[in-house]
Amino acid sequence: MKSVTVYSTPTCPYCHQLKEYLKENNVSFEDKDVATDAAARDEMVQKSGQLGVPVSDIDGEIVVGFDREKVSELLGLNA
């Protein structure tokens, strides 16, 4: 099982879509709310170089936004 971290905010529709997609495919992930967690926000910016959400860290591979194709590829899922 790959290590998956999602950096998100509660009001971001793409964040909700990404997390729903992961749940539908039985992918467990850690969700970090960058709206309330300054350390998580700093971590996300360090990894991605930006403040936009969602950002996914899949075994060290960074995906900015909800890029279904890239996320699926990294997780070995059919998009």
N, C-alpha and C positions, 0 to 999 in steps of 0.2 A: 504494500500500500504506500502510495506516495504521500509526502508531507505537503499539505495544502494550507496556506494562510490567505485569508481574504481581508483586505483593508477596505472598510466601507463606512458609510454614514447612514443613519436611519431614514433620511429623506431622499436618498438616491434611488431612482427606479431601476437603473442598470445594475446596481448592487443587489437589489432584490431579485432581479432576473438571474444573475449569476449564481446567487446562493440557492435559488429554487432549482436551477439546472443541476447544480452539484448534488442537491438532495435527491432529485429524481433519478440520478445515476448512482445513488448510494455511495457518494464520495464524502468521507468525513473531512471536515475542515475546521480550522480555528478562525473565528470571526473577530476582527479587531475594529472597534468603533473609533475611528480617528477624530470624530467630532468631540468626544469626551476624554479620550486617552492621548495626552500630549506625547508620551513616550512612543506609542504606536504610530502616531502621526510622524514623528521624527524618523522612526524606523522606515516607514513607507517612503518618505522623501529621500532618505539615504539610498534606498534600493531602486526607486523609480526615477528620481530626479524631478518629481513634480508633486503637486497637491491634488490632482484630479483623482477621482474614485470611480469605479472600483479598481484596485490593484490586487492581482493575485500573485502569490509566490508559490510555485509548484516545483518542489525539489530544487530551489534556487533559480529557476527560470521565472523571470518577471513578465507578467502580461498586464498591460494597461488597458482598462476598459473591459467590457464584456465581449471578448473576441471568442465566440463559440467555437470556431474552427481551430484556433490555436490552443484553447483550453482542452478541447477534445483530443487534439493531437498529442499534447503533453501527458494526458491521462490515459491514452490508449482507448478512447471511446469513439463510437461512430457518431459524427456530428448530426 
